[in-house]
């Protein structure tokens, strides 16, 4: 079975095949060949879980890596599934597969506990101030709210750009970041939602400060790399990453504020 067939859904399986595999596995659970075929049968479920993750996660971690972590959860699900349970295996396995992927993503977190706490405090401050002011907060307002210096705010936001914030990434609904990071061909349903999100993005674009507007424009309208933007604006690549991450946090905060209105 080719991995591309799995990723793009070019496989078909029968219910009869599934039942026969489970019958064989129940008779000889120690048979590695039967287990292998059972895992292969449910690999499309692993791919489905991996492909449902937000685009910005799949940009940082390849789908193949996500599938590899999900297979561990699939093995665990097969071994722990009781056939007399009043639940379909796919429903039972879905949670195990997703849990295994999340555990693997968490293990890749490069920040210390203190650094992550500071980053979360900044995110919380941006959300709080955006709700209070009905606009994105300035750097000075964020620093005052968190009790940090402007340099520390920039430093921790820059660190945050290197991590996967699972609490945000797995929320239901569409985020501006998902729209901005989407390099795949969307379905008509996704296109409609993307158009709405982009409209809202344009509405909030003018509320960003001038430099943030420039970074966002050059990155997503001129399709320039971080290195190219840094050269145009005559600031470091690290600073561009910090500004971009700050824009993402502010736009997310605006979306959350909209949901409460």
Buried (B, 14 or more C-beta within 10 A) or exposed (E): EEEEEBBEEEBEEEEEEBEEBBEBBEEEEEEEEBBEBBBBBBBBBBBBBBBEBBBBBBEBBEBEBBBBBBBBBBBBBBEEBEEEEEEEBBEBBBEBBBBBBBEBBEEEBEBEEEBBEBBBBBBEBBBBBBBEEEBBBEBEBBBBBBEBEEEBBBBBBBBBBEBBBEEBBBEEEBBBBBBBBBEEEEEEEBEEBBEEBBEBBEEBBEBBBEBBBBBBBBBBEEEBEBEBBBEBBEBEBBBBBBBBBBBBBBBBBBBBBEEEE
